[in-house]
Amino acid sequence: MGIVDKAKNTAEKLTGQGKEAVGDATNNDDLKAEGQKDQAKGSVKNAAEDVKDVFKK
């Protein structure tokens, strides 16, 4: 299950990067902030997965 979760988290980060880029290009601060939030959420989830992986060993 860990690899699937990591893939989902990475997809969330990439979606966030896309939203941030579009928000930046269109001067839409709300979309840019949402993209940054999505990236942070994906990063935190990936960190949690890494911690779980350490304890599985």
Residue, then its C-alpha position, 0 to 999 in steps of 0.5 A: m500500500g505504501i507505493v500507491d500512497k506515495a504515487k498519490n501524494t506525488a500526483e497531489k504535489l504535481t497538481g499543486q505545481g500546475k495550479e500554482a503555475v496557472g495561478d501565477a500566469t493568470n494573476n489568480d492569487d487564490l489558485k496560486a495559494e491552493g496550488q501551494k497548499d496542495q504541494a505542502k499537503g503532498s510533501v507532508k503525506n510523503a514524509a509520513e509514508d517515509v516514517k511508516d517505511v522506517f518502522k516497517k523494517 
